[in-house]
């Protein structure tokens, strides 16, 4: 397969995934009020959204050829903040 064909196909797939994400957002907004009143519907929706999101994640990983990042268990470290930022000075102020 030519590189240009592959790029065109990948772009089409990425466009489709973006369209799918927008559709999911509309679905979630539409049923958000209904889910608040029905625990069963909320569980069902959560399962469906998880399945769709896993499918989308696997598609994007195949397209971009990136391996999924592994989760690390443990205690997170302290946030790093530059001393200049902590003091309120900026690199341009000297």
Backbone as a chain_set.jsonl record, in Angstrom:
{"seq": "XXXXXXXXXXXXXXXXXXXXXXXXXXXXXXXXXXXXXXXXXXXXXXXXXXXXXXXXXXXXXXXXXXXXXXXXXXXXXXXXXXXXXXXXXXXXXX", "coords": {"N": [[0.851, -1.173, 0.0], [0.574, 2.166, -0.832], [2.209, 4.989, 0.669], [0.782, 7.39, 0.649], [-1.859, 6.538, 0.3], [-2.212, 5.077, 2.655], [-1.915, 7.112, 4.571], [-4.139, 8.689, 3.894], [-6.217, 6.933, 4.517], [-5.767, 6.589, 7.276], [-6.201, 9.217, 8.162], [-8.905, 9.463, 7.515], [-9.948, 7.551, 9.284], [-9.267, 8.703, 11.753], [-10.781, 11.035, 11.599], [-13.307, 9.892, 11.62], [-13.305, 8.771, 14.187], [-13.218, 11.116, 15.718], [-15.683, 12.222, 15.027], [-17.305, 10.26, 16.121], [-16.743, 10.634, 18.834], [-17.896, 13.162, 19.235], [-20.57, 12.49, 18.784], [-21.006, 10.743, 20.919], [-20.801, 12.55, 23.028], [-23.08, 14.122, 22.586], [-25.052, 12.165, 23.013], [-24.626, 11.545, 25.716], [-25.214, 14.027, 26.931], [-27.903, 14.217, 26.25], [-29.164, 12.098, 27.626], [-28.469, 12.5, 30.24], [-30.097, 13.669, 32.26], [-32.097, 11.731, 32.549], [-30.677, 9.542, 33.48], [-30.049, 10.31, 36.023], [-32.288, 9.692, 37.492], [-32.606, 6.969, 37.327], [-31.017, 4.242, 38.45], [-30.429, 1.795, 37.301], [-30.41, 2.361, 34.55], [-28.255, 4.102, 34.551], [-26.102, 2.406, 35.223], [-26.163, 0.677, 33.037], [-25.644, 2.484, 30.937], [-23.081, 3.345, 31.665], [-21.605, 0.983, 31.33], [-21.916, 0.575, 28.559], [-20.704, 2.92, 27.534], [-18.111, 2.529, 28.451], [-17.353, 0.277, 26.963], [-17.484, 1.301, 24.322], [-15.564, 3.312, 24.511], [-13.252, 1.81, 25.036], [-13.045, 0.455, 22.625], [-12.607, 2.618, 20.866], [-10.173, 3.513, 21.893], [-8.494, 1.327, 21.319], [-8.579, 1.396, 18.534], [-7.365, 3.892, 17.956], [-4.837, 3.412, 18.952], [-3.948, 1.447, 17.213], [-3.9, 2.877, 14.831], [-2.073, 4.968, 15.349], [0.079, 3.532, 16.109], [1.001, 3.326, 18.707], [1.873, 2.057, 21.878], [-0.184, 1.137, 24.639], [-0.015, 3.012, 27.663], [1.221, 1.732, 30.678], [-0.425, 1.27, 33.776], [0.625, 2.546, 36.871], [0.942, 1.526, 40.14], [0.804, 2.937, 43.371], [2.045, 5.499, 45.591], [1.523, 8.792, 44.639], [3.983, 11.233, 43.675], [5.174, 14.413, 45.024], [3.882, 17.482, 43.655], [5.807, 19.177, 41.205], [7.143, 22.329, 41.347], [8.517, 25.133, 39.928], [11.01, 27.138, 41.467], [11.083, 29.823, 40.75], [8.49, 30.257, 39.844], [7.056, 29.728, 42.15], [7.829, 31.874, 43.748], [6.669, 33.92, 42.442], [7.89, 35.304, 40.446], [8.789, 35.9, 37.031], [10.47, 34.449, 34.17], [11.09, 36.546, 32.457], [11.252, 38.789, 33.995], [13.752, 40.344, 35.352]], "CA": [[0.0, 0.0, 0.0], [1.346, 3.406, -0.917], [2.178, 5.816, 1.875], [-0.289, 8.393, 0.545], [-3.127, 5.843, 0.555], [-2.254, 4.762, 4.081], [-2.166, 8.368, 5.286], [-5.522, 9.085, 3.635], [-7.07, 6.026, 5.291], [-5.596, 6.93, 8.686], [-6.882, 10.49, 8.385], [-10.339, 9.167, 7.49], [-10.283, 6.859, 10.533], [-9.2, 9.683, 12.837], [-11.96, 11.892, 11.443], [-14.446, 9.091, 12.078], [-13.235, 8.692, 15.647], [-13.602, 12.428, 16.255], [-17.135, 12.323, 14.845], [-17.874, 9.35, 17.105], [-16.632, 11.294, 20.133], [-18.928, 14.211, 19.289], [-21.864, 11.816, 18.916], [-21.095, 10.271, 22.303], [-21.078, 13.718, 23.874], [-24.499, 14.469, 22.421], [-25.839, 11.116, 23.673], [-24.485, 11.717, 27.165], [-25.971, 15.214, 27.321], [-29.329, 13.958, 26.065], [-29.728, 11.188, 28.623], [-27.936, 12.792, 31.574], [-31.192, 13.889, 33.206], [-32.793, 10.463, 32.772], [-29.797, 8.666, 34.26], [-30.1, 10.763, 37.41], [-33.443, 9.108, 38.161], [-32.625, 5.516, 37.171], [-29.711, 3.639, 38.706], [-30.239, 0.717, 36.323], [-30.015, 3.006, 33.298], [-26.913, 4.651, 34.75], [-25.15, 1.291, 35.144], [-26.165, 0.215, 31.642], [-24.954, 3.496, 30.134], [-21.657, 3.318, 32.014], [-21.023, -0.197, 30.674], [-21.859, 0.831, 27.115], [-19.695, 3.945, 27.268], [-16.796, 1.92, 28.672], [-17.086, -0.578, 25.804], [-17.21, 2.162, 23.164], [-14.301, 3.999, 24.733], [-12.172, 0.829, 24.853], [-12.938, 0.229, 21.18], [-11.968, 3.792, 20.283], [-8.775, 3.521, 22.327], [-7.745, 0.319, 20.559], [-8.466, 1.882, 17.159], [-6.376, 4.967, 17.873], [-3.526, 2.805, 19.173], [-3.558, 0.775, 15.974], [-3.614, 3.895, 13.817], [-0.86, 5.714, 15.692], [1.119, 2.54, 16.432], [1.517, 3.564, 20.052], [1.468, 1.067, 22.864], [-0.842, 1.779, 25.78], [0.822, 3.223, 28.838], [0.803, 0.863, 31.777], [-0.747, 1.97, 35.015], [1.538, 2.288, 37.971], [0.299, 1.617, 41.44], [1.675, 3.487, 44.401], [1.748, 6.84, 46.075], [2.054, 9.794, 43.717], [4.973, 12.156, 44.227], [4.747, 15.803, 45.199], [3.937, 18.247, 42.411], [7.034, 19.95, 41.058], [6.902, 23.72, 40.984], [9.76, 25.887, 39.818], [11.175, 28.148, 42.521], [10.714, 31.125, 40.185], [7.031, 30.336, 39.806], [6.59, 29.77, 43.531], [8.068, 33.225, 44.269], [5.862, 34.878, 41.711], [8.656, 35.998, 39.412], [8.772, 35.228, 35.736], [11.796, 34.472, 33.555], [11.326, 37.813, 31.752], [11.424, 39.857, 34.983], [15.026, 40.286, 36.082]], "C": [[0.896, 1.235, 0.0], [1.174, 4.22, 0.36], [1.039, 6.826, 1.826], [-1.657, 7.76, 0.797], [-3.282, 5.551, 2.04], [-2.563, 6.016, 4.898], [-3.604, 8.829, 5.108], [-6.487, 8.23, 4.457], [-6.985, 6.355, 6.779], [-6.304, 8.236, 9.027], [-8.394, 10.287, 8.422], [-10.766, 8.494, 8.799], [-10.25, 7.82, 11.718], [-10.389, 10.637, 12.796], [-13.208, 11.167, 11.943], [-14.463, 8.971, 13.595], [-13.641, 10.013, 16.292], [-15.111, 12.629, 16.148], [-17.853, 11.438, 15.865], [-17.832, 9.963, 18.503], [-17.691, 12.384, 20.286], [-20.313, 13.597, 19.467], [-22.055, 11.298, 20.339], [-21.409, 11.413, 23.256], [-22.545, 14.122, 23.788], [-25.391, 13.446, 23.122], [-25.809, 11.312, 25.184], [-25.291, 12.915, 27.644], [-27.471, 14.963, 27.25], [-29.905, 13.106, 27.187], [-29.267, 11.469, 30.046], [-29.047, 12.973, 32.606], [-31.92, 12.592, 33.532], [-31.98, 9.529, 33.663], [-29.845, 9.044, 35.74], [-31.24, 10.106, 38.182], [-33.467, 7.586, 38.106], [-31.221, 4.94, 37.341], [-29.406, 2.544, 37.688], [-29.784, 1.289, 34.974], [-28.597, 3.563, 33.397], [-25.853, 3.561, 34.625], [-25.029, 0.81, 33.705], [-25.407, 1.196, 30.746], [-23.455, 3.484, 30.407], [-20.955, 2.14, 31.342], [-20.877, 0.032, 29.175], [-20.786, 1.855, 26.761], [-18.283, 3.399, 27.462], [-16.405, 1.054, 27.475], [-16.711, 0.255, 24.584], [-15.854, 2.837, 23.32], [-13.11, 3.064, 24.605], [-11.954, 0.545, 23.366], [-12.218, 1.4, 20.511], [-10.484, 3.851, 20.649], [-7.951, 2.518, 21.531], [-7.572, 0.75, 19.103], [-7.373, 2.946, 17.041], [-4.972, 4.424, 18.101], [-3.039, 2.085, 17.925], [-3.17, 1.789, 14.902], [-2.281, 4.577, 14.102], [0.323, 4.81, 16.016], [1.784, 2.825, 17.777], [1.007, 2.485, 20.985], [0.795, 1.782, 24.026], [0.129, 1.926, 26.95], [0.309, 2.344, 29.963], [0.548, 1.704, 33.024], [0.268, 1.581, 36.075], [0.785, 2.476, 39.272], [1.301, 2.174, 42.444], [1.23, 4.872, 44.806], [2.333, 7.859, 45.107], [3.045, 10.715, 44.431], [4.394, 13.552, 44.382], [4.768, 16.513, 43.85], [5.222, 19.078, 42.381], [6.657, 21.351, 40.621], [8.251, 24.43, 40.985], [9.826, 26.934, 40.92], [10.8, 29.534, 42.018], [9.204, 31.301, 40.156], [6.489, 30.469, 41.218], [6.767, 31.159, 44.141], [7.23, 34.271, 43.567], [6.637, 35.649, 40.668], [8.57, 35.219, 38.114], [10.158, 35.304, 35.124], [12.107, 35.793, 32.865], [11.547, 38.971, 32.713], [12.757, 39.674, 35.699], [15.727, 41.592, 36.05]], "O": [[1.863, 1.314, 0.758], [0.146, 4.152, 1.034], [0.4, 7.092, 2.845], [-2.516, 8.37, 1.432], [-4.353, 5.752, 2.613], [-3.385, 5.976, 5.814], [-4.226, 9.306, 6.057], [-7.454, 8.741, 5.022], [-8.005, 6.398, 7.467], [-6.939, 8.341, 10.076], [-9.083, 10.869, 9.259], [-11.813, 8.821, 9.357], [-11.114, 7.754, 12.593], [-10.937, 11.002, 13.836], [-14.058, 11.761, 12.606], [-15.522, 9.059, 14.216], [-14.338, 10.019, 17.307], [-15.74, 13.144, 17.072], [-18.889, 11.824, 16.408], [-18.785, 9.824, 19.271], [-18.31, 12.512, 21.343], [-21.136, 14.123, 20.216], [-23.147, 11.405, 20.898], [-22.198, 11.252, 24.186], [-23.173, 14.427, 24.802], [-26.379, 13.819, 23.756], [-26.844, 11.252, 25.848], [-25.98, 12.829, 28.66], [-28.224, 15.443, 28.097], [-31.016, 13.362, 27.651], [-29.64, 10.743, 30.967], [-28.934, 12.468, 33.723], [-32.318, 12.379, 34.678], [-32.535, 8.814, 34.497], [-29.695, 8.184, 36.607], [-31.163, 9.978, 39.404], [-34.286, 6.969, 38.787], [-30.352, 5.125, 36.49], [-28.261, 2.384, 37.264], [-28.875, 0.751, 34.342], [-27.831, 3.5, 32.436], [-24.819, 3.771, 33.991], [-23.927, 0.566, 33.214], [-24.62, 0.782, 29.895], [-22.652, 3.6, 29.482], [-19.839, 2.282, 30.842], [-19.839, -0.279, 28.59], [-20.046, 1.674, 25.795], [-17.366, 3.764, 26.727], [-15.26, 1.093, 27.026], [-15.738, -0.047, 23.893], [-15.085, 2.922, 22.362], [-12.058, 3.476, 24.115], [-10.819, 0.413, 22.91], [-11.325, 1.197, 19.689], [-9.644, 4.195, 19.817], [-6.834, 2.823, 21.114], [-6.527, 0.495, 18.504], [-6.553, 2.898, 16.125], [-4.014, 4.921, 17.507], [-1.848, 2.112, 17.615], [-2.216, 1.575, 14.155], [-1.458, 4.744, 13.202], [1.446, 5.288, 16.178], [2.979, 2.591, 17.955], [-0.143, 2.054, 20.892], [1.162, 2.908, 24.361], [0.979, 1.067, 27.184], [-0.899, 2.228, 30.172], [1.219, 2.704, 33.277], [0.705, 0.432, 36.154], [0.082, 3.467, 39.466], [2.499, 1.903, 42.361], [0.167, 5.347, 44.405], [3.52, 7.794, 44.786], [2.946, 10.94, 45.637], [3.282, 13.839, 43.938], [5.585, 16.181, 42.991], [5.659, 19.609, 43.402], [5.936, 21.534, 39.64], [9.021, 24.327, 41.94], [8.815, 27.545, 41.265], [10.255, 30.34, 42.773], [8.702, 32.393, 40.419], [5.559, 31.24, 41.456], [5.951, 31.583, 44.961], [7.098, 35.394, 44.055], [6.091, 36.568, 40.058], [8.308, 34.016, 38.113], [10.954, 36.153, 35.526], [13.279, 36.133, 32.7], [11.988, 40.039, 32.288], [12.826, 38.858, 36.619], [16.814, 41.723, 36.613]]}, "num_chains": 1, "name": "protein.A"}
